[in-house]
Structures are given as structure tokens and as C-alpha cells.
Amino acid sequence: MALEIAPGAEFRLLHVVHVPFKGLLGSRAVLQMRGEREQHVEDALRKDFHDLAETLQIEPPKTTVLIQEGEIHNAIRQQISDTHPNLLALGTHGRAGFRHALISSVALDMLSDPPLDVLVARA
């Protein structure tokens, strides 16, 4: 949706990860897991964005992929503070039950006290 609205904009794609059982793994294992996962996520995000631009018949936008470990609400707010974007675009899945409550909590948090203009699109 954001790409349709602002095809010439610069996009910063933020993916926040949680490494399960991090305390039980050695630092080498954590670094290896994180490196492999980050490259996979970055490649997938760039491909999806390129494919979407092609579908919309526009030039692929300039994108920066940011992958951060931590808690999603804090990571989003920190990126907003660091980069001062014009728009925060969030995707939410149409899932039911507990998982839906977790996913939509990010959108609800940002909409309940919006730090800037927010676009929420249901995938």
C-alpha cells in the first residue's frame, strides 16, 4: 500500500527478530544463526519489494533493510526517533485468536499514540 501511495519514496524496511533460547546458546552459534537468518530475511524483503514494484509497473524504490534484535514496539519507536520518517507503514495479518492479538498489538500501539502518520494495511 505504501509503495502504491508513494512510489518515489525511500523505504526503510524494519524486521525485528527474537533469537529463541539465546541464553542457552554460545555466542558463536547465536552469531551464525543471526547472520544466516538476516541474509535470508534481507534477500526476501528486497525480492518482495522488487516484485511488487514490477507488478505496479514502477521503478523499484531505494530501500534500506534494517534487521534488529529485540522487542518490536521498542525497535519501531527507536527507528522513528533515529530516522524521523514521514510515514510509518505497518502490515497486519488477518488471523484469528491469540496470534492475531499479538500481531495487531503493534498496529494498535502505534495507532493509540501515533508518533507520526501511520498507515496500516491488512495483508
N, C-alpha and C positions, 0 to 999 in steps of 0.2 A: 504494500500500500504506500509506504514512504517513497519507494522508488518511482511509483506512478505519479505521486504528488510533486516530487522534487527530483526529476531525472538528472539534473545537472549538479546536484549537491554532492558534497564529500560525505562519505559514510564511515562511521566508526562502528564496527561490529564487535560487541562485547559478549564474550562467552565466559560464564563463571563456572568453575569446576570445584568439586569436592573430592578429595582423594580419600576413599574409604580405608579405614584401618591404618592410617598414616603413621600413627604412633607405634604400630607393631612391625612396620616395615623399616628396613635400613634406608639410610639416606640415598645410597646408590640406586636401590630399587625404586624409590619414590621419584628420583630424577629421571630414570629410564622410562617409567610409566608415564610421567608427566610429559616428557619430550615426545614420545610416540603419540600420545593422545592429542597433544597440542597441534602437532603437524597434521594429524588426521582431521581434526576439527577445522583448522585454518583452511586446508585444501577443500573440504566440503563446503564451508561457507563461501569461499571465493567462487567455486564452481556453481553453487546455487544462485549466487548473485549474478554471475555472468549469464547463466541460462535464463534467468528472469529478465535481464536486460534484453537478451535476444528475443524472448517471447514478446516483450513490449516494443520491440523494434527501436531501441535506443542504444546509445553508446554505453558500454559498461562504465559505471561511475568509479571515481577514485575511492578506494576502500582501504581502511586500516583495520586489521583484525587484532583485537585485544583479548588475550586469554588470561584470566586472573583466577587465582585460587582464593576461596573464601566464601563468605555469606553474600548472597545475591543482592539483597537490599543495600547493604553497605557498599558493595562494589559499584553498583549503579550510581549511588549518591556520590561516591568518591570520584568517579569518572566525570560526572556532571560538574563537580567542583573544580576538577583539574582542567577540563577542556571547554567549558562554557558553550555547550551546543545550543542550537536554535530550536531543536525539536527532539523529543525522546519518543522513539517508536518502539512499542512493545508488541510482541505476538503472544497470544494465549491460545491454548488448545481447548476444544470443546469436549472435555472429558467429564465424566460424572464421578461423584463420590469424593473420597479423601484426596486422590491425586489432583482432581480439579480444584479443590480448595487450596492446595499448595501452589499450584501454578497461577491461579488467579489472584493469590495474595500479593504477588509482586505488582500486578496491574492495579489492584485496589489500593495498595500502599502509595503508589505514585499518583493515583487519581485523588486520594483523600487529602493529600498535602502536596500538590504538584509544584515541583521546583522550577518548572518551565512548561511550555506547551507539550502536551502528551497526546500521542496517537496510539490507540490500542486497536489491533486488528485480530480478529479470530481466525485462526488457521483451519 
